[in-house]
Amino acid sequence: MTPGFIEERFPLSVAFGASGGPQWRTEVVTLASGAEMRNARRAGSWRRYDAGTGVASLADLQTVTAFFERVRGRLTGFRFRDPFDHASPASGNAVAAGDCLLGEGDGTRTQFLLAKTYGTGALVHVRRIAKPVAGTVRVAVDGAELTEGDDFTCDMASGTVVLSVAPVPGAAVTSGFRFDVPVRFDTDALDLSLTHFEAGRAPTIPLVEIDPLPEGGA
């Protein structure tokens, strides 16, 4: 039986040259007056990439082809390092335990889900992070950083943080981390040709973000 998701990362050398990013689904209706009515069709964004722009050599192409064969096209999901957004802090800054708010203590709760916050105020967007990178997760309670293993654990397959002691009511639980995006190939056929390199063209290798939860049917 083939697993629905493997905790392996798409080849980094190719991922760093990929193109793509987040997208939303918005329904726009133009009224007779010229005014618009806009409705969000999804609660959150999701991401699409073209890894073909990261292919720089025949060796890269062979590496991607081997990975494609192993995951059986669209069948199996895997980790992907977004070259533009793969850490809790702004680009160039070091990961810090206070980067993102995960929630507040209530005296009994010990589990918190990793999340990254974009913006502030009414337009703030909280993005669920389910594929953190091992060894990069830092956690703090009311500004006091905790020790991984002693004070907290983090499930790298789901992004669930479990504290050894429940924070007191109102205590802010924050975290910093690096992360991958859960994706799959968005095709069951790779259209490859050696002329891609002779003509300076990149093959199209589409990837799409999928449900990050292990039980989500990747």
N, C-alpha and C positions, 0 to 999 in steps of 0.2 A: 504493500500500500504506500502510495506517495504522500508525504506530509503536505498539508496545505500551506505551511510556512516554514522556512528554514532560517535560523539565526546566523546567516552568512551575509557578508556584504558584497555587493556588486563591485567589480574591480575598480579600485580607487583611481588608478592612473587614467581610466576612461571617464569616470564620474566627474572628475575635476574639470573636464572640458565640456561637460554636458550643458545643454540649454534648457530653458523651461522655468517653471515656477508655479505660484499659487493661482487658482482661479475660483470664481464664485459663479453661482447660477442665479441670475436675476431676470425676472419677467418684467418687460417694459411695455406698457400699453399707452399709446398716444391718443388722447381724447380729441374730439372735433375742435375744441378750443385751442389745441396746440399744447396744452398742459400734459404732463406725463404722470402716470401712476406706476410706481416701481415696487415690486414685491420680491423678497428673497425666497428662492425655491429650496435652498439648503440652509441649515443652521450654521454651517461652517464652510471653510474653504477646503479644497483638495488640490493636489499637485499633479502636473503632467511634465514629463521631461522627454527630451530627445537625446539619448546617449550617443547617437551617431556623430555629433559634433565633437565628441571627445576622442574619437578614433583617429590616431595619428600615424599608425603603421599597420603593416600586415600582422605583426605579432599581436597588436591590440585587437584586431578583428578576430584572430584565432582564439584569443582569450575569451572574448565576448561570446563567440560561437559555442565554445565549450561550456560556458556557463549557461547559455540558452538551452543547450541540449540537456544538461543536468536537471534544470528546473522544468523541462518539458513545456517550453513556450509559456502560455498564459496560466498553466496549471498551478504553479507553486510561487508563493510570494517570497520576498527576501528583503534584506536591508539595503538602503541606498544612501550614500552621503551627498546631501544637497550641497553643491559648491557655494551657494549663496546664503544659506541659513541652516546652520548645524550646531548652534550653541546658544545658551541662554542669554549671554551678554551681547552687547553691540559688537560688531566686527572689530577685532584688534584688542579687545579687552579680555582679561583673564576671567575664567569662571569663578564666581564668588557665591557663597552660601546664601546671600541675600538677594540674588538676582530676581527670583520670581516667587510670588505669594502662592502657596498651595492651599492655604485655608487657615482657620483659627481653631484652637483647642476648645474643647467643651468639658474637659475633665475625664472623659471616657474614650474618646476617639483616638485610635492609634494608627489608622491607615489613611494615607493621603496619596493622591494621584499626581504624578508630575505633569506640569502644564507650563506653557510659555505665554506671557502676556504681551500683546501688541497694543500700543496706544494707551490712552487714559480717558477717564470720564465716560460720557454716554456712548462713545464709539469704541470702547475697549473691546478687544477680541481675545478670548482665552482659548488657546490651542492645546488640546490633549497631546502629551508626549508619551508614547508607549514603547519606544525603542531607544532608551538611553545607552550610552557607551560605557562599558564596564570601567571602573576606576576613575570616572570623572564626576560622579554625583556627590554633591556637597549639600548638607542640610543644616539648618539652624532653627532654633526656637527662641523667639524674642531676641534675636541677634546673637545668641550664644551658639557657636557652631558645635555640632555633635560629631562623634566618632563613628565611622562606619564599622559595623560588626559588633560594637559594644552598645551604642546608643540607637542605631537604626540599621535596617537592611533595605535593599532595593532590588526588586525583581526586574532583571534586565530584559525579560521577555514581555513585560506588561507595563513597566514604569510605575509600579506600586511601591510606595515607601511605607515601611512599617516601623514605628517607633517603639522602643522598649518600654517607655513610660509615657502615658497619655499627658499631653500638655494641659496646663490649667486653663480654665475658661478665658477666652479672649487673647490667649498667647498666639502670636503670629508664627506660622510654620512656613519657612521659605526654603528655596533650593536653587542651586546652580548646576549645570550639567552640559555635556555635549550629547548629541543624539543623531540617530539615523531616521530615515523615512521608510515606512513599510510600503513596498511597491511590488508590482509584477510587470512582466512584459505585456504590452497591449497589442500583441500580435502573436500568431502561431507560426508565422513564416518570416524568416529574415531574407531580404532581397539584397544579396551581396554580389559584388563584382570587383575584379582587380582594377577595372577602369576607374573606380572611385578615386584611386590614388593617382593614376595617370592623368585624369582630368581635373584633379583637385577638388573633387566632390566627396562629401561624406555620406555614408549610408544612413538611412533612417532607421533608428532603433527606439521605438516608442516605449515609454514606461509610464505607468499610472499609479497614483497612491491608492492604497486599499485600506479596508477596515483594520485598525491597528490591534484590535483585541484578538488574542489567540483563538477564542471561540467564535470569532466573527466570520469564519468561513472564508479565509484568505484564498 
